[in-house]
Amino acid sequence: MDNLRRFPVFLLLLISSLAWAQTPNQRLILKDGSYQIVKKYEILGDRVRYVSAERGGEWEELPTALVDWNATKAWAKAHAPDAAGPVVSGQAAPPPGSKEAEAIDKEARDERERMPTVSTGLRLPDEDGVFILDEFQGQPELIDVLQNSGGMNTVTPHNVLRAAIPGGGNKQVVQLEGYKAKAQLHVNQPVFYVSLDDPKELAEAGDDALTVDTHGASSIKNKNSHSSPASRYAIVRMQVKRETRVIVASKMSELGKAEPSVDVIDVKSEVLPGGHWLRLTPKQPLEIDEYALVEVLTPREINLAVWDFGVNPRAPEAKHAITPVEMAR
C-alpha cells in the first residue's frame, strides 16, 4: 500500500521534470546588448535569479538594473510558439524564421561583434582606439588609452610614426614627458583591445612568430594609417627618469626573442569574431612599473606612437573609466 501511495508522487516528479526539459529556453537581454540563455528566471528585489541553459542547473543572479526588460519581454513575445510577434512602430514584428526576423537577428549579431562583452555587464564601445580591461576594488573597468608620441600632434585614434627597429645601445628610441603615464592599472595581467578598421585584412593575419631585423635607420612619418590585424605587439618596460620615461635601443632589439624578459613582454593576439577588435593578453604578469604597448609594423619597423600605462595597485580609480554601472544607466 505504501508503494502505491508513493507512485503518484513519483509520477508527478517525472512529469514535472519532463515539462522542465520541454520548456523552451528564454533570453535575458542585457542593456549592453549581450544576453543570457536561461531555462527560467525570477525577480527578487533588485536581483534577478536565473538558471542558465548553457552552464547546467545552478542558480545564478545579476542586478535587475543590468537587464533590458522591454527587449526581454519583446523577444519572449516574438518567439512564443503561437505569437505573431510584438508591435514595433505600429506594425506587428515578423514571426520567427521570416526574412525580416533573420535581418533583425543579423543586426543584433553585428552590434554584439562591434561592441563585444568583455566582462559581466561591460562591453566595448562602438569607437576606434585602444581600451584596457582593468579592475578597481573588485569591479571591472575599461580604460581608454590614447597614443603618446612624445609631444607630436596626432589627428586620428591610431597614428603611425614608422621607424626602423634599432640595434643595441643606450640611444633613446621613445621619450615621453612625465615620470608616469596617465593610465594607471590595478591588475598585473590587463587585457588590451585594439580596434581594427578593415576586417578584410583578416586573411592576411597569420600566427607566425615575430622576427626582427635590427638593420636600417630611416624613419617615415604617416599620420593616416590604421590599425591592422597583421601588426604585432609587445609590452616594453620604460626607464623612468626625473621628468621623462624612455625606451632605449637595447630593449627594442629584444623584440621577437624567444626567451622571456622582464623588460619586453610578449602578448597573445586574438582577433574577435567579426574582425572589429584584436585582443592582446600579456604572456606573463607585469611588475609594478611604467610600460608602453608597442606596435611592430613589420619585421624591420616599429610604431613610435605608443600606448603608455603604469601598473600600480594603489593608484586611484581612473578618470572617465567605463564601468558596468555606467552602462546600466
N, C-alpha and C positions, 0 to 999 in steps of 0.2 A: 504493500500500500504506500509506504514512504517513497519507493521508487516512482510510483505512478504520480505522486504529488510533485515530485521534483521534475518530472518530464515537461510539464507546461513551462516551468521556469527556464529550463534548458532550451526549449523551443523558442521562447521569447528572446533569449540572448542570441540564439543563432539567427533569428530573423532580423534582430537589431544590427548584428554585425554585417549581414548581407546588405541591408539597407545602407549602412555606412559605406560599404565598398562600392555601391552603385550610385551614391550621391555624387553628382558632377562637381568637379573642382571649381573653386571660386577664385577671384582675384581681389587682393587688397592693393589698390593702386595708390602709390605714394606721391606726394607733391613734387618730388624731384624727377618724376617721370618713370621711375622703376616700379616694380610690383612684386608681391609675394603670391605664389600659387598656394592656396590653402584648402583644406578639407572643410573647415568650419572656423568661425570666429565669434567672439563675444566681446562686448564693451563693458569694462569695469572702471567706472570713474574716468580718470584721464589716461587710462591704458586700454589697449585692445589686445586681447589674448587670442591666439590662433594656433591651429595645428597645421604645420607645413606639409604640403603634399610631396615635397622633394627631400625632406630630411627626417622622415619617419613620423612617429606618433607623439612626440614630445610637445608639450605646450610651450609656446614662445610668446613674447609680448613686445610691444613698442608703444610710444606715446601716440595718442589719438591725433595730436596736432600734426603729425607727420603724414597722415592719411588724407588723400583727396576723396572725401566721401561722395561728392557728386559724381566724380568719374567712376568710383567703385560701384555705386548703385546703377549708373548708366550702363556699365559693362555687364553687370549681372542681368539687367533687364534685356539688353540686346542679345545675350547669349542664353536666355531661358529657352527651354525646348519648344514652347508654344508661343514665343513672343515675336512680334514683328520688329521690335527694337524701340529705343527711346526716341522721343521727338527732339529733333535738332533743327533750329532756325525755322520752326513752324512746319517741318516735314518729318515724316517717320524715317528713322535711320534704317539703312538696309539690313535685311536679316543676315545672320552668319552664313558665310560661304559665298555671298554675292561678290561681284567685282568691286562694288563700292566699299564693302566691308574689307576686302583684301587691300584696297588702296589706303583705307584708314589704318589698318594694321601695319602696312609698309611705312606710312608716315610716322607712326609711333615708334617703329623699329629704327628708322633713320634718326629720329630725335634721341633715342637711347644711345645710338652709336656716336652721335655728335656730343652728347652730354652723358657719358657713362658714369655709373655709380662706382665710387671708389671706397666708400665706407657706408655704414648704415645711415641713411638719411642724407648722404652727402654725395654730390656728383660734380663733375667738371662743368664749368660754364661754357657757353657757346661762344668762345672767344679764342683768339690766337695768343700764343705765348707759352711760357713755362710755369707750371704750377707744382708746388711741392706739398705732399701729404705729410703733415706734422701732427703732433698730438700735444695738447696743453691741458694738464690736470685731468687726464683721462678722456678728454673729448677730442675727436679727430678734427683737424682744420686743414684747409687748403690755403697756401700762401702763394700769391702772385709775385714771381721774382722777375724783375726787369734785367735786361742785359746791361753790363757795365763795360765800357770800352775806354776807360781811363780818361774821361772828360770829353771825348769826341762826341759831337752831336749825332743822334740817331733819329731816324724818322719812321721806322717800321718796327713791329713787335719782334721781328727776327732779323738782325743785321749780320752781315758777313764782312769781316776785315781779314782778307786772306794773307797769310804769311807762311813762308817756308818753315818747316819744323827745324829748329836749330840743333846743333850738336851740343856736346857738354860744355861746361864752363859756368862762370858766375854772371854772365851777361843777363840783364833783366829783359825778359820777353814780354811780360804783362806787369803793369804797375797801376794800382788802384788807390784812390785817395781814401784816407781814414784808416784807423787801426782795426776796425771791424766792419762787417757788412751790415746793411740794414736788416736783412732777413736773418734772424737767429732762431735755429731749430732746437727742439727739446728732446728729440729722439736721435739715436745714433745710427739708425738704418732707415732714413727717409726714402720715400718713393717719389720719383720725378715723372711728370707728364709733359711731354713736348708736343705741341700741336703740329700736325702735318698738313701742308697746304694742298698737295696734289696726290690723292690716293692712287693715281695711275702709275706713280713711281714705285709702288709696292713690288712690282715684278722685278725691279732692278735691285731690290734689297736682298742681300744674302747673309748667311751666317758665318762667312769666312773670318778667320782670326785676323785681328788688326796687325798689319806690318808697317813699320815706319822706316822711311829713308831720311836720314838726317842731313843730306846734301841740299844745297841751294840756300840763297839768302834774300831773294827778291820778295816783295810783297805787293799785293793788289788789293785796292780798296773797292768794295762793292756793297752798297747800302741797300740794294733792292733784291737780294737773293732771299729765298725762302727755305724753311726747314725741309729736310729730306730724310726719308727712312733709310737712305743709303749712307748717311753720315754715321760716324761712330763717336761715342762719348766716353769721357773718363773724368773722374773727380781728382783734382790736384790740390794738395795742401799748399797754402800760401805762407810765405815768410812774412811775419808781422814785424814791422819796424815802428818807429815812433809815430809817424803820421801817415804811413803808407803800408800797403800789402803788395807783395811782389811774387811773381813766379819766375824762376831763373831757368836758363837754358838746360842746366844739368838735369832738372826734373822733367822737362819736356822730352828729353832724349830717352827717358824711361818708358815712354808711351809704347804700348804693344809688347813689352817684355813679359814673358810667361811667369816669372817668379813674383809672388805677392810683394807689395811695397806699402809702407806706411804713408808715403808721400804721393803715390799715384795709385788710385783705387779703380780697378776695372768695374764696369757695370754690366748687368744683364739687360739686354734690349728685347722688347716685345711689342710688336705692332698690334694694337687692339682691334677688334672686329670693326669693319667699316673703313679702316685706314685713316681715321681722323687724328689718332693720338698714338704716340710712342711712349711706352712705359719703361723707365730706367730704374733698376734696383741695384744698389751697391753690393758687390760680392763679398764685402767684409764690413764689419761695424766701423763707424767713424769715431775717432777720438775727439775730445773737446778741443776745438781749434777753428781756424778760418780756412775756407776752401773755395774752390771755383769749379763749376761744371764746364768742361772744355769740350768743344765740338771739333772732332777730327774730320776735316772735309775730304781729304784724300790721304793716301799713304805718305804724301810729301807735304801736305799743308794742314794748318790748323786755323781756327777762327779766333782772332784776338779779342773779339767781343764775347765775354764770358758771363756766366750767371754766378755771382758770388753770394756766399752764405756762410754762416758760422754754426757751430754746434755748441750749445750752452744750455743745459737743463734748467739753470736758474734764471734764464732770461725772462723778461716779462712777456705777456701774450703779444703776438704780432698784431700790428695795426691793420685794420681792413681785412682780416682773415675771414674766409668763407667757412661758416660753421653749419651744422645741421639745424641749429636754432634759427639762423638767418634764412635758410632755405625754406623753413616751415612757415615763415610769416607770409 
